[in-house]
Amino acid sequence: MPITNTTYAFPIDGEFRRIHRGPILANWQKAAHAKGFTIVGRAVSHEHLVLGCKTCGSPTLKRVSVVRDHNPECPHCIRTRRENAAAGYGATLLGPDPKGKRHYGLYELPCGHTDRRQHKRVETAAAGGHKLGCGVCLKARHAAEAEAQGWQLIGKAERKDVGYRRYEHECGHLQDVTIANMRHGDVDCAGCGESWTCKPSKIYLLRFNLPEFPVTKLGYSNNPEFRMRQVQYDPLVTQGAVIRDIPVPTGHQAVRIEKALHSFIAASWPDLLVPPDNFEPHLRTISEIYDRRAEAFVSDLFDAVVAGWDPSSGTPPF
């Protein structure tokens, strides 16, 4: 029988493999030599070959079809290359990815912390392409930056934006703030602060009758009537009007809701957006102007917000 109970005297890819007795075809040997290997023998089944790497001399198991039709790689050379790259950066490759992803590995970083990293990024970092950040150290730095401003880092932000984190102010108020703003102290508490971010505001819907066609504007302000007058170059021409507004407890919340509404509209009904060239001669704004058809759609979104829908949640309102 070709399959035997006898194993090779040396481990192959970390295991002692059963010998398979069978012929080694000349075209297999030729293909292996052309790709940097020699065929040591056969193992496990009729589909597998034991290859000896010409570079490191280590044996590895490959399918016949891989040797014949593809470009087999030596896992031992790959491991050595990754270990050397990690060492060159001051890190250590500890083993395969705990989550089983072959492009990742478990590394001990120069700071002493252990984390998953993509092998390619480690090699790029070792070549000077970029730095390897540590998630543990990064979180500690964000926490220290928040503490210096009188805040405590809570964790991920409720909004879907990688640049934000969730913080708790000394007064107990919870708020999403950009990492950069917290670092530089450019943040005001919407719970106890005195700036516009903590004062009541409104989300509004305005209508303007441009000479070519009517348009609507969605925005936020604590005084929509004033904003409506402010945005027009010639009110006699554009005849602005406040179609609807809804109250929001703070300016901070108003900004968040307004931006999320614009993102939702752009994703759901992008043809409602009016190009700036069509309205800039008449309105003091550069974006976020919609076709008149948007009025009913936006009004429905306002109803959903009033009913408790959070447009930044990623869930549809209806």
C-alpha positions in Angstrom: 0.0 0.0 0.0 1.4 3.5 -0.8 0.2 4.9 2.5 2.3 3.6 5.4 2.2 4.0 9.2 5.9 4.9 9.1 6.7 8.6 9.6 9.6 10.7 8.4 12.4 10.9 11.0 12.2 14.7 11.0 9.3 17.1 11.5 7.7 18.7 8.4 6.1 22.0 9.2 6.2 21.1 12.9 4.6 17.6 12.5 5.9 14.1 11.9 4.2 13.1 8.7 3.3 9.6 7.4 5.4 8.4 4.5 3.5 7.9 1.2 5.3 5.5 -1.1 4.8 6.4 -4.7 6.6 7.6 -7.8 7.9 11.2 -8.2 7.4 12.3 -11.7 10.1 14.1 -13.6 7.9 17.1 -14.4 7.2 17.6 -10.7 10.9 17.6 -9.9 11.6 20.0 -12.7 8.8 22.4 -11.5 10.1 22.2 -7.9 13.7 23.0 -8.9 12.5 26.0 -11.0 10.7 27.4 -8.0 13.5 27.0 -5.4 12.8 23.5 -4.0 13.8 19.9 -4.3 11.4 17.0 -3.8 12.4 15.0 -0.7 9.5 12.5 -1.0 5.8 12.1 -0.7 3.7 12.2 2.5 0.2 12.0 3.9 -1.6 11.1 0.6 -1.0 10.8 -3.1 -1.7 14.5 -3.4 1.2 15.8 -1.3 4.9 16.2 -1.8 7.6 16.9 0.8 9.8 19.8 -0.5 13.2 20.9 0.7 13.7 24.7 0.5 16.9 25.6 -1.3 17.2 28.8 0.8 16.8 27.5 4.4 16.9 23.8 3.9 13.7 23.2 5.9 11.1 20.7 4.7 7.6 21.7 3.9 4.4 19.9 2.7 2.7 21.1 -0.5 0.1 19.7 -2.8 1.3 18.4 -6.2 -1.0 20.9 -8.0 0.6 23.8 -6.1 4.1 22.7 -7.1 3.1 22.0 -10.7 0.8 25.0 -11.4 1.6 27.7 -8.9 4.5 29.3 -7.0 4.9 27.6 -3.6 6.4 29.6 -0.7 8.5 28.3 2.1 6.7 29.0 5.4 10.0 28.8 7.3 11.6 31.5 5.2 8.5 33.6 5.6 8.6 33.2 9.4 12.3 34.1 9.5 11.7 37.2 7.4 8.9 38.3 9.7 10.9 37.6 12.8 13.8 39.6 11.4 11.6 42.5 10.5 10.0 42.5 13.9 13.5 42.4 15.6 14.7 45.2 13.4 11.8 47.4 14.8 12.4 46.3 18.3 9.4 43.9 18.4 9.1 40.2 18.7 6.9 37.8 16.7 5.3 35.6 19.3 3.1 33.4 17.1 0.1 33.2 14.7 -2.9 35.4 15.0 -5.2 34.2 17.8 -8.2 35.0 15.5 -6.8 32.7 12.8 -6.2 35.3 10.1 -3.1 34.3 8.2 -2.0 37.9 7.3 -1.8 38.8 11.0 0.4 37.6 13.9 0.8 38.1 17.6 3.6 40.5 18.4 5.3 41.9 21.5 5.8 45.6 20.7 8.7 47.7 21.8 6.7 49.2 24.6 6.2 45.6 26.1 2.5 45.3 25.2 1.2 42.4 23.2 -1.1 43.0 20.2 -2.2 41.6 16.8 -0.5 43.2 13.9 -0.6 42.7 10.1 2.7 41.1 9.0 3.0 43.4 6.1 2.7 46.5 8.2 5.4 45.3 10.6 7.7 44.7 7.6 6.9 48.2 6.3 7.5 49.7 9.7 10.9 48.0 9.9 11.8 49.4 6.6 11.1 52.9 7.9 7.7 53.3 6.2 5.7 54.2 9.3 5.5 53.6 13.0 3.7 50.8 14.8 1.2 52.2 17.2 0.2 50.3 20.4 -3.5 50.2 21.2 -2.9 50.1 24.9 -0.4 53.0 24.9 -2.7 55.0 22.6 -5.7 54.6 24.9 -3.6 55.6 27.9 -2.4 58.7 26.1 -6.0 59.6 25.2 -7.0 59.1 28.8 -4.2 61.3 30.0 -5.0 64.1 27.5 -8.7 64.0 28.7 -7.7 64.1 32.3 -5.6 67.2 31.7 -8.7 68.9 30.4 -11.0 67.8 33.2 -12.6 64.9 31.4 -12.5 61.1 31.7 -12.2 58.8 28.7 -15.1 56.4 28.6 -14.5 54.5 25.3 -15.8 54.5 21.7 -18.0 57.3 20.6 -21.7 56.7 20.0 -21.5 58.3 16.6 -19.8 56.3 13.8 -16.7 58.4 13.4 -13.2 57.0 14.1 -12.0 60.5 15.1 -14.3 60.7 18.1 -14.3 59.2 21.6 -16.8 59.2 24.4 -15.8 61.3 27.4 -17.4 62.2 30.8 -16.9 65.8 32.1 -16.2 66.6 35.8 -19.9 67.7 36.0 -21.0 64.2 35.0 -22.1 65.1 31.4 -21.3 62.5 28.7 -20.2 63.8 25.3 -18.6 62.7 22.1 -15.5 64.8 21.3 -12.8 64.6 18.6 -9.5 63.3 19.9 -7.7 66.3 18.4 -10.0 68.8 20.1 -9.6 67.1 23.5 -5.8 67.0 23.1 -5.7 70.8 22.5 -8.4 71.6 25.0 -10.7 73.0 22.3 -13.8 71.5 23.9 -16.8 72.9 25.8 -19.1 70.9 28.0 -22.6 70.8 26.6 -23.8 70.2 30.1 -22.3 72.9 32.2 -20.5 75.1 29.7 -21.5 78.6 28.7 -20.8 78.7 25.0 -23.4 78.1 22.2 -22.7 74.3 22.4 -24.6 74.0 25.7 -27.4 76.5 24.8 -30.8 75.4 23.3 -30.8 75.3 19.5 -33.0 74.3 16.6 -32.8 72.2 13.4 -34.5 74.2 10.7 -35.8 73.8 7.1 -35.8 77.0 5.0 -37.2 77.6 1.5 -35.8 80.1 -1.0 -37.4 81.0 -4.3 -34.4 81.3 -6.6 -35.1 82.9 -10.0 -34.5 79.5 -11.7 -36.3 77.2 -9.2 -37.2 77.0 -5.5 -34.7 75.2 -3.1 -34.6 74.2 0.5 -31.9 74.5 3.1 -31.4 72.2 6.2 -29.3 73.5 9.0 -29.2 74.4 12.7 -29.4 77.7 14.6 -30.8 79.1 17.8 -32.6 81.6 15.7 -33.8 80.2 12.3 -35.5 83.4 11.3 -32.3 85.4 11.7 -30.4 82.7 9.8 -32.9 82.8 7.0 -32.5 86.6 6.6 -28.7 86.3 7.0 -28.2 83.8 4.2 -29.9 85.8 1.4 -28.2 88.4 -0.7 -31.5 90.0 -1.8 -34.6 88.9 0.2 -36.9 90.5 -2.4 -35.6 88.1 -5.0 -35.2 84.9 -3.0 -38.2 85.4 -0.7 -36.9 83.2 2.1 -39.2 81.5 4.6 -38.8 79.2 7.6 -40.8 76.1 6.7 -40.2 74.2 9.9 -37.9 73.9 12.9 -37.6 71.5 15.8 -36.0 72.3 19.2 -32.8 70.6 20.3 -31.6 70.8 23.9 -28.0 72.0 23.1 -26.0 73.3 20.2 -23.7 70.4 20.5 -26.6 68.0 19.9 -27.9 70.2 17.1 -24.6 70.0 15.2 -24.5 66.2 15.6 -28.0 65.7 14.4 -27.7 68.2 11.5 -24.5 66.6 10.1 -26.0 63.1 10.5 -29.2 64.2 8.6 -27.1 65.6 5.7 -25.2 62.3 5.5 -28.4 60.3 5.6 -30.0 62.4 2.8 -26.8 62.2 0.7 -26.8 58.4 1.0 -30.5 57.9 0.6 -31.5 60.5 -2.1 -28.3 62.1 -3.6 -30.2 63.6 -6.5 -31.8 66.1 -4.2 -28.5 67.9 -3.8 -28.3 71.2 -5.8 -24.9 72.0 -7.3 -23.3 75.2 -5.8 -23.2 77.0 -9.1 -27.0 77.1 -9.1 -27.5 78.9 -5.8 -24.2 80.7 -4.9 -25.2 83.9 -6.8 -28.2 84.2 -4.5 -27.3 82.7 -1.1 -24.5 83.1 1.3 -23.7 79.4 1.6 -21.6 76.9 -0.3 -23.3 73.6 0.3 -26.2 71.7 1.8 -28.9 73.1 -0.5 -31.6 70.7 -1.7 -34.2 70.6 -4.4 -37.7 71.7 -3.4 -38.7 68.0 -3.6 -36.8 67.4 -0.4 -39.2 69.3 1.8 -41.6 66.4 2.4 -38.7 63.9 2.8 -36.9 66.2 5.3 -40.1 66.9 7.2 -40.6 63.2 7.7 -37.0 62.9 9.0 -37.8 65.7 11.4 -40.8 63.7 12.6 -38.6 60.7 13.2 -36.1 62.8 15.2 -38.9 64.2 17.3 -40.1 60.6 17.9 -36.6 59.6 19.2 -34.7 58.5 16.0 -31.0 59.2 16.1 -29.8 59.8 12.5 -26.2 59.0 13.5 -27.2 55.5 14.7 -27.0 53.9 11.2 -30.6 52.6 11.5 -33.3 53.7 9.1 -36.0 56.0 10.5 -39.0 54.3 8.8 
